[in-house]
């Protein structure tokens, strides 16, 4: 049997430190005539509810009101062997609601979430099959995938670029319901870019650097950077409503997707137990405000999140036992007091 290629990006380590490889597909959808013009019905988004990178794309799609312009498919949260007759690769698979539960790759348990949306475009059984169709056999079969139905290929699989396309490319010709919402406004771009520059390596990727470190030194380095940055976030949010200023931006969406998974998954699974998010009063209140924006809250599926992490990596959780948890969703539904800060309110239709 052939050697397994990487299972997305989760086994890329060097000298004990977790390394995440760059996304390969980096084309762009634009309003102007181009290789990939912004038109309704041409593109399809493949996501996992569990993946924070894919989840940010779904949240922005919903915030902008792009549901009628761009289709969405949602993978099963538990990884399966994608070509068991060829190699040992395990990754994202598509299932229908009628399909039976599946075990972990180690053969333990039986798992089926309430929400499953199979591939309606290519009828692909796996995300790997999408990459095969696009003639990409590099081994990082990751989500999100932004797919072009006209050329049967991947436009982009880099979430930070996809959310910016969703933010601006579809604003004309009635393609999105909320064109006036700008998550990357010109007057805050320097602040947004600066926040992303430290939040990504130390928090978004920082939890993975803790969880997939293979030496004590690598783990402790990532741990210190993670909690140093969380203290920094707590301080910023004690003085202003959002992480990059007085209005909701992409920087908030990017940060929130890690924070919302923290107490239920990362504290246990990735050994990020220095402090839970619920122990940071300003961060917790901030998370409540963001979760209570309907389109963001609708994008979060904690069943998928917990099921994926605790059932897909046998090296970290052999028997695929899913912890009962700390009622994060119930906590997120509690009142918040972020309104004490001045801030730019979302357009009315965003919170209706």
The 8 nearest C-alpha neighbors of each residue, nearest first, counted from 0:
[[1, 86, 85, 2, 84, 87, 3, 83],
 [2, 0, 86, 85, 3, 87, 4, 84],
 [1, 3, 86, 4, 0, 87, 88, 85],
 [4, 2, 87, 88, 86, 1, 5, 6],
 [3, 5, 138, 88, 6, 2, 87, 139],
 [4, 6, 138, 7, 139, 10, 8, 3],
 [5, 7, 89, 88, 90, 8, 9, 4],
 [8, 6, 139, 140, 141, 5, 9, 138],
 [9, 7, 10, 19, 11, 139, 6, 5],
 [8, 10, 11, 7, 6, 5, 211, 19],
 [11, 9, 8, 12, 5, 6, 211, 17],
 [10, 12, 18, 9, 8, 17, 19, 13],
 [13, 11, 17, 18, 16, 15, 10, 14],
 [12, 14, 15, 16, 17, 18, 11, 213],
 [15, 13, 16, 12, 214, 213, 217, 17],
 [14, 16, 213, 214, 13, 212, 12, 217],
 [17, 15, 212, 217, 12, 13, 14, 18],
 [16, 18, 12, 208, 212, 211, 11, 15],
 [19, 17, 12, 11, 16, 20, 13, 208],
 [20, 18, 8, 11, 21, 17, 9, 12],
 [21, 19, 18, 8, 22, 11, 139, 23],
 [20, 22, 23, 19, 157, 8, 24, 139],
 [21, 23, 157, 24, 156, 20, 25, 155],
 [22, 24, 25, 21, 156, 157, 155, 139],
 [25, 23, 155, 156, 22, 26, 154, 153],
 [24, 26, 155, 23, 27, 154, 157, 156],
 [27, 25, 154, 155, 24, 28, 35, 153],
 [28, 26, 29, 25, 35, 154, 155, 164],
 [27, 29, 35, 36, 37, 164, 168, 30],
 [30, 28, 168, 36, 31, 37, 27, 35],
 [31, 29, 37, 168, 36, 169, 32, 28],
 [32, 30, 29, 33, 36, 37, 168, 28],
 [33, 31, 36, 30, 34, 29, 35, 37],
 [34, 32, 35, 36, 31, 29, 28, 30],
 [33, 35, 36, 32, 28, 27, 29, 26],
 [34, 36, 28, 33, 29, 37, 27, 32],
 [37, 35, 33, 29, 32, 28, 30, 38],
 [36, 38, 30, 29, 169, 28, 168, 35],
 [39, 37, 36, 41, 40, 174, 68, 169],
 [38, 40, 68, 41, 174, 69, 37, 42],
 [39, 41, 68, 42, 69, 38, 70, 67],
 [40, 42, 148, 39, 147, 38, 149, 43],
 [43, 41, 147, 69, 146, 40, 148, 70],
 [42, 44, 70, 146, 69, 71, 145, 45],
 [45, 43, 145, 71, 144, 70, 146, 46],
 [46, 44, 72, 144, 143, 71, 73, 145],
 [47, 45, 143, 73, 53, 142, 72, 44],
 [46, 48, 49, 74, 50, 73, 53, 142],
 [47, 49, 50, 54, 303, 300, 46, 304],
 [48, 50, 304, 47, 303, 307, 51, 76],
 [49, 51, 53, 47, 52, 48, 54, 304],
 [52, 50, 54, 256, 53, 55, 257, 49],
 [51, 53, 54, 50, 55, 158, 143, 56],
 [54, 52, 143, 56, 46, 50, 55, 51],
 [53, 55, 51, 57, 56, 52, 48, 50],
 [54, 56, 58, 53, 57, 52, 252, 51],
 [57, 55, 53, 59, 54, 162, 58, 60],
 [56, 58, 60, 54, 55, 59, 61, 298],
 [57, 59, 55, 61, 295, 60, 56, 298],
 [58, 60, 62, 56, 61, 57, 63, 162],
 [61, 59, 57, 65, 63, 58, 62, 56],
 [62, 60, 64, 58, 59, 63, 294, 65],
 [63, 61, 59, 64, 294, 60, 58, 349],
 [62, 64, 177, 60, 61, 65, 59, 175],
 [65, 63, 176, 61, 175, 62, 177, 66],
 [64, 66, 175, 68, 60, 67, 63, 69],
 [65, 67, 68, 69, 64, 61, 70, 60],
 [68, 66, 65, 69, 70, 39, 64, 40],
 [67, 69, 39, 65, 40, 66, 174, 70],
 [70, 68, 43, 42, 66, 40, 67, 65],
 [69, 71, 43, 44, 66, 68, 42, 72],
 [72, 70, 44, 43, 45, 73, 69, 46],
 [71, 73, 45, 116, 118, 117, 46, 44],
 [74, 72, 116, 46, 47, 115, 45, 117],
 [75, 73, 93, 47, 92, 76, 91, 115],
 [74, 76, 77, 93, 92, 94, 115, 91],
 [77, 75, 307, 303, 306, 74, 78, 49],
 [78, 76, 307, 311, 75, 310, 306, 79],
 [77, 79, 90, 311, 91, 89, 76, 92],
 [80, 78, 89, 90, 104, 81, 77, 92],
 [79, 81, 89, 83, 88, 82, 87, 90],
 [80, 82, 89, 79, 83, 88, 90, 125],
 [83, 81, 85, 84, 80, 86, 88, 87],
 [84, 82, 85, 80, 86, 81, 87, 88],
 [83, 85, 82, 86, 0, 87, 81, 80],
 [86, 84, 82, 83, 0, 1, 87, 2],
 [87, 85, 1, 3, 83, 88, 0, 2],
 [88, 86, 3, 83, 89, 80, 2, 85],
 [87, 89, 3, 80, 86, 6, 4, 81],
 [90, 88, 80, 79, 81, 6, 78, 87],
 [89, 91, 78, 79, 6, 81, 80, 92],
 [90, 92, 78, 126, 125, 74, 75, 79],
 [93, 91, 125, 74, 75, 124, 126, 90],
 [94, 92, 74, 117, 124, 125, 75, 118],
 [93, 95, 117, 75, 98, 115, 92, 96],
 [94, 96, 97, 98, 117, 115, 116, 93],
 [95, 97, 98, 115, 94, 114, 116, 113],
 [96, 98, 95, 99, 94, 115, 100, 111],
 [97, 99, 95, 96, 94, 100, 111, 101],
 [100, 98, 101, 97, 111, 96, 110, 95],
 [101, 99, 111, 110, 109, 98, 102, 112],
 [100, 102, 109, 110, 99, 111, 103, 77],
 [103, 101, 109, 108, 106, 107, 110, 104],
 [102, 104, 106, 105, 107, 310, 311, 108],
 [103, 105, 106, 79, 102, 311, 78, 80],
 [106, 104, 103, 107, 313, 317, 102, 318],
 [105, 107, 103, 102, 104, 108, 318, 109],
 [106, 108, 103, 102, 318, 105, 319, 109],
 [109, 107, 102, 103, 319, 110, 106, 318],
 [110, 108, 102, 101, 100, 107, 111, 103],
 [111, 109, 100, 101, 102, 108, 112, 77],
 [110, 112, 100, 101, 113, 109, 99, 75],
 [113, 111, 114, 303, 302, 110, 115, 75],
 [112, 114, 115, 111, 96, 302, 303, 300],
 [115, 113, 112, 116, 96, 73, 303, 75],
 [114, 116, 96, 73, 95, 75, 117, 94],
 [115, 117, 73, 72, 95, 74, 118, 114],
 [118, 116, 93, 94, 95, 72, 119, 115],
 [117, 119, 122, 120, 72, 123, 121, 93],
 [118, 120, 122, 117, 121, 72, 116, 123],
 [121, 119, 118, 122, 148, 43, 123, 72],
 [122, 120, 123, 118, 119, 129, 151, 148],
 [123, 121, 118, 119, 120, 124, 117, 93],
 [122, 124, 121, 125, 128, 118, 129, 126],
 [125, 123, 93, 92, 122, 128, 126, 94],
 [126, 124, 92, 127, 128, 123, 93, 91],
 [125, 127, 129, 128, 91, 92, 140, 130],
 [126, 128, 130, 125, 140, 129, 131, 81],
 [127, 129, 131, 125, 126, 130, 123, 132],
 [130, 128, 132, 126, 131, 127, 133, 123],
 [129, 131, 133, 135, 127, 128, 132, 134],
 [130, 132, 128, 134, 133, 129, 135, 136],
 [133, 131, 129, 134, 130, 128, 152, 151],
 [132, 134, 152, 130, 131, 135, 153, 129],
 [135, 133, 131, 132, 130, 136, 152, 129],
 [136, 134, 130, 133, 131, 137, 132, 138],
 [135, 137, 138, 131, 134, 130, 139, 127],
 [138, 136, 135, 139, 140, 4, 130, 5],
 [137, 139, 4, 5, 136, 140, 7, 6],
 [140, 138, 7, 141, 137, 5, 8, 6],
 [141, 139, 7, 127, 138, 126, 130, 142],
 [140, 142, 7, 139, 143, 126, 144, 8],
 [143, 141, 144, 46, 53, 45, 156, 47],
 [142, 144, 53, 46, 156, 45, 141, 158],
 [143, 145, 156, 45, 142, 44, 146, 155],
 [144, 146, 44, 155, 154, 43, 153, 156],
 [147, 145, 153, 43, 42, 154, 152, 144],
 [148, 146, 42, 149, 152, 151, 150, 41],
 [147, 149, 151, 41, 150, 42, 146, 152],
 [150, 148, 147, 151, 41, 152, 42, 146],
 [149, 151, 152, 148, 147, 153, 146, 133],
 [152, 150, 148, 147, 149, 133, 146, 153],
 [151, 153, 133, 150, 147, 146, 154, 132],
 [152, 154, 146, 155, 145, 147, 133, 144],
 [155, 153, 26, 146, 145, 147, 24, 152],
 [154, 156, 24, 25, 145, 26, 153, 157],
 [155, 157, 144, 143, 24, 145, 22, 158],
 [156, 158, 22, 160, 159, 155, 161, 25],
 [157, 159, 161, 160, 52, 162, 156, 56],
 [160, 158, 162, 161, 157, 163, 52, 56],
 [159, 161, 163, 158, 162, 157, 164, 155],
 [162, 160, 158, 164, 163, 159, 165, 157],
 [161, 163, 165, 164, 56, 160, 159, 166],
 [164, 162, 166, 160, 165, 161, 167, 159],
 [165, 163, 161, 168, 166, 162, 167, 28],
 [164, 166, 162, 163, 167, 168, 60, 161],
 [165, 167, 163, 164, 162, 181, 182, 168],
 [166, 168, 164, 170, 165, 169, 163, 181],
 [169, 167, 29, 164, 30, 170, 165, 37],
 [170, 168, 174, 171, 167, 37, 175, 165],
 [169, 171, 178, 167, 168, 175, 174, 173],
 [172, 170, 173, 169, 174, 178, 30, 175],
 [173, 171, 174, 170, 169, 175, 38, 37],
 [172, 174, 175, 171, 176, 170, 169, 178],
 [173, 175, 169, 172, 68, 171, 39, 170],
 [176, 174, 65, 64, 173, 177, 170, 169],
 [175, 177, 64, 178, 63, 65, 174, 173],
 [176, 178, 63, 179, 175, 64, 180, 62],
 [179, 177, 170, 180, 175, 176, 63, 171],
 [178, 180, 177, 181, 346, 170, 63, 176],
 [181, 179, 178, 177, 182, 346, 63, 345],
 [182, 180, 183, 184, 179, 166, 248, 178],
 [181, 183, 248, 249, 184, 166, 180, 247],
 [182, 184, 181, 248, 188, 249, 185, 187],
 [185, 183, 187, 181, 186, 182, 188, 248],
 [186, 184, 188, 187, 183, 189, 181, 182],
 [185, 187, 184, 188, 189, 190, 183, 191],
 [188, 186, 190, 185, 184, 189, 191, 183],
 [189, 187, 191, 185, 190, 186, 192, 184],
 [188, 190, 192, 191, 187, 193, 186, 185],
 [189, 191, 193, 187, 188, 192, 243, 194],
 [192, 190, 188, 194, 193, 243, 189, 250],
 [193, 191, 195, 189, 194, 190, 188, 196],
 [192, 194, 190, 196, 191, 195, 189, 197],
 [195, 193, 191, 196, 192, 197, 198, 190],
 [194, 196, 198, 192, 193, 197, 199, 191],
 [195, 197, 193, 194, 198, 199, 192, 200],
 [198, 196, 195, 199, 194, 200, 201, 193],
 [199, 197, 195, 202, 201, 200, 196, 194],
 [198, 200, 203, 197, 195, 202, 204, 201],
 [201, 199, 204, 205, 198, 197, 202, 203],
 [200, 202, 205, 225, 198, 224, 199, 204],
 [203, 201, 205, 198, 225, 204, 199, 206],
 [204, 202, 199, 205, 257, 198, 200, 206],
 [203, 205, 200, 207, 202, 206, 199, 201],
 [204, 206, 201, 202, 208, 207, 203, 200],
 [205, 207, 209, 208, 204, 202, 210, 203],
 [208, 206, 210, 209, 204, 205, 211, 269],
 [207, 209, 205, 17, 206, 211, 212, 210],
 [210, 208, 218, 206, 207, 212, 221, 211],
 [269, 211, 209, 207, 208, 212, 206, 270],
 [210, 212, 208, 209, 207, 17, 213, 269],
 [213, 211, 16, 218, 15, 209, 17, 208],
 [212, 214, 15, 211, 16, 215, 217, 218],
 [215, 213, 15, 217, 216, 212, 218, 16],
 [214, 216, 218, 217, 219, 213, 212, 15],
 [215, 217, 219, 218, 214, 220, 15, 212],
 [216, 218, 16, 220, 214, 215, 219, 212],
 [219, 217, 209, 215, 212, 221, 216, 220],
 [220, 218, 222, 216, 221, 217, 223, 215],
 [219, 221, 217, 223, 222, 218, 216, 224],
 [220, 222, 224, 218, 219, 209, 223, 208],
 [223, 221, 219, 225, 220, 224, 218, 209],
 [224, 222, 220, 225, 226, 221, 227, 219],
 [223, 225, 227, 221, 222, 226, 201, 228],
 [226, 224, 201, 222, 228, 202, 223, 227],
 [225, 227, 229, 228, 223, 224, 230, 222],
 [226, 228, 224, 230, 225, 229, 223, 231],
 [227, 229, 231, 226, 225, 230, 224, 232],
 [228, 230, 226, 232, 231, 227, 233, 225],
 [231, 229, 233, 227, 228, 232, 226, 234],
 [230, 232, 228, 234, 229, 233, 235, 227],
 [233, 231, 229, 235, 234, 230, 236, 228],
 [234, 232, 230, 236, 231, 235, 282, 281],
 [233, 235, 231, 237, 232, 236, 230, 238],
 [236, 234, 232, 237, 238, 233, 231, 239],
 [237, 235, 239, 233, 238, 234, 281, 240],
 [236, 238, 234, 235, 281, 239, 233, 240],
 [239, 237, 236, 235, 234, 240, 340, 233],
 [240, 238, 236, 241, 237, 340, 235, 244],
 [239, 241, 340, 245, 236, 337, 342, 244],
 [242, 240, 244, 243, 245, 239, 246, 247],
 [241, 243, 244, 251, 236, 235, 250, 240],
 [244, 242, 191, 190, 241, 194, 250, 245],
 [245, 243, 241, 246, 242, 239, 240, 187],
 [244, 246, 342, 240, 241, 343, 239, 341],
 [247, 245, 343, 342, 244, 241, 248, 344],
 [246, 248, 241, 251, 182, 245, 249, 345],
 [249, 247, 182, 250, 251, 183, 246, 252],
 [248, 250, 252, 182, 251, 253, 183, 247],
 [251, 249, 253, 248, 252, 191, 254, 195],
 [252, 250, 254, 249, 253, 248, 255, 242],
 [251, 253, 249, 255, 250, 254, 55, 256],
 [254, 252, 250, 251, 255, 256, 249, 55],
 [255, 253, 251, 252, 256, 257, 250, 258],
 [256, 254, 258, 252, 257, 253, 251, 259],
 [257, 255, 51, 259, 254, 258, 253, 252],
 [258, 256, 255, 260, 259, 254, 203, 261],
 [257, 259, 255, 261, 260, 256, 254, 276],
 [258, 260, 256, 257, 261, 255, 286, 262],
 [261, 259, 258, 257, 264, 263, 262, 265],
 [260, 262, 265, 258, 264, 259, 263, 266],
 [261, 263, 266, 275, 264, 260, 265, 276],
 [262, 264, 324, 261, 260, 325, 265, 327],
 [265, 263, 261, 268, 267, 262, 260, 266],
 [264, 266, 269, 261, 268, 267, 271, 262],
 [267, 265, 271, 272, 270, 262, 264, 261],
 [268, 266, 265, 270, 264, 269, 272, 271],
 [267, 269, 265, 264, 270, 266, 210, 315],
 [210, 268, 270, 265, 271, 209, 267, 266],
 [271, 269, 266, 272, 267, 268, 210, 265],
 [272, 270, 266, 269, 273, 265, 222, 209],
 [271, 273, 266, 274, 270, 275, 267, 265],
 [274, 272, 271, 275, 226, 266, 222, 270],
 [273, 275, 272, 278, 276, 271, 266, 226],
 [274, 276, 277, 278, 262, 272, 266, 273],
 [275, 277, 278, 279, 283, 262, 274, 261],
 [276, 278, 275, 283, 279, 280, 262, 282],
 [279, 277, 276, 275, 280, 274, 283, 282],
 [278, 280, 282, 276, 277, 281, 283, 233],
 [281, 279, 283, 282, 278, 284, 277, 233],
 [282, 280, 284, 283, 279, 233, 236, 237],
 [283, 281, 285, 279, 284, 233, 280, 286],
 [284, 282, 286, 280, 285, 277, 281, 279],
 [283, 285, 287, 281, 335, 286, 282, 280],
 [286, 284, 282, 288, 287, 283, 281, 289],
 [287, 285, 283, 289, 284, 288, 290, 282],
 [288, 286, 331, 284, 290, 285, 289, 291],
 [287, 289, 285, 291, 286, 290, 335, 284],
 [288, 290, 286, 291, 292, 287, 285, 295],
 [289, 291, 296, 287, 292, 288, 295, 286],
 [292, 290, 288, 289, 293, 296, 287, 332],
 [291, 293, 289, 290, 295, 294, 350, 296],
 [294, 292, 296, 295, 291, 297, 350, 290],
 [293, 295, 297, 61, 296, 62, 292, 58],
 [294, 296, 58, 298, 297, 293, 292, 290],
 [295, 297, 290, 293, 298, 299, 294, 291],
 [298, 296, 294, 295, 299, 293, 300, 58],
 [297, 299, 295, 296, 58, 57, 294, 300],
 [300, 298, 296, 297, 301, 48, 295, 54],
 [301, 299, 302, 303, 48, 304, 298, 49],
 [302, 300, 304, 303, 305, 299, 49, 328],
 [301, 303, 300, 304, 305, 306, 112, 113],
 [304, 302, 306, 49, 301, 76, 300, 305],
 [305, 303, 49, 301, 302, 307, 306, 300],
 [306, 304, 307, 308, 302, 303, 309, 301],
 [305, 307, 303, 304, 309, 308, 310, 302],
 [308, 306, 76, 77, 305, 310, 304, 309],
 [307, 309, 305, 310, 311, 306, 304, 312],
 [308, 310, 319, 321, 306, 307, 305, 311],
 [311, 309, 319, 307, 103, 308, 306, 77],
 [310, 312, 78, 77, 307, 308, 309, 103],
 [311, 313, 314, 315, 310, 316, 309, 308],
 [314, 312, 317, 316, 315, 105, 311, 310],
 [313, 315, 312, 316, 317, 311, 105, 318],
 [316, 314, 313, 312, 317, 268, 309, 210],
 [317, 315, 313, 319, 318, 314, 312, 309],
 [316, 318, 313, 319, 314, 315, 105, 312],
 [317, 319, 320, 107, 316, 313, 108, 105],
 [320, 318, 310, 316, 309, 317, 321, 107],
 [319, 321, 318, 322, 309, 316, 310, 108],
 [320, 322, 309, 319, 323, 306, 305, 310],
 [323, 321, 324, 320, 263, 305, 309, 264],
 [322, 324, 321, 325, 326, 263, 320, 305],
 [325, 323, 322, 263, 326, 327, 262, 264],
 [324, 326, 327, 263, 262, 323, 328, 330],
 [327, 325, 329, 328, 324, 330, 263, 323],
 [326, 328, 330, 329, 325, 331, 263, 262],
 [327, 329, 331, 330, 326, 332, 301, 325],
 [330, 328, 332, 326, 331, 327, 333, 325],
 [329, 331, 327, 328, 332, 333, 326, 287],
 [332, 330, 287, 328, 329, 333, 327, 290],
 [331, 333, 329, 330, 328, 287, 334, 291],
 [332, 334, 330, 331, 335, 287, 329, 284],
 [335, 333, 332, 336, 287, 284, 331, 288],
 [336, 334, 284, 337, 287, 288, 333, 285],
 [335, 337, 338, 339, 284, 334, 288, 285],
 [338, 336, 339, 335, 340, 240, 285, 284],
 [337, 339, 340, 336, 341, 342, 240, 335],
 [338, 340, 337, 336, 341, 240, 342, 239],
 [341, 339, 338, 240, 337, 342, 239, 238],
 [342, 340, 245, 339, 338, 240, 343, 239],
 [341, 343, 245, 246, 344, 340, 240, 338],
 [342, 344, 246, 245, 345, 341, 247, 346],
 [345, 343, 342, 346, 246, 347, 247, 245],
 [344, 346, 349, 347, 343, 350, 180, 247],
 [347, 345, 349, 348, 344, 180, 350, 179],
 [348, 346, 349, 350, 345, 351, 344, 177],
 [347, 349, 351, 350, 346, 177, 345, 176],
 [348, 350, 347, 346, 351, 345, 62, 294],
 [349, 351, 348, 347, 292, 293, 345, 346],
 [350, 348, 349, 347, 293, 292, 346, 294]]
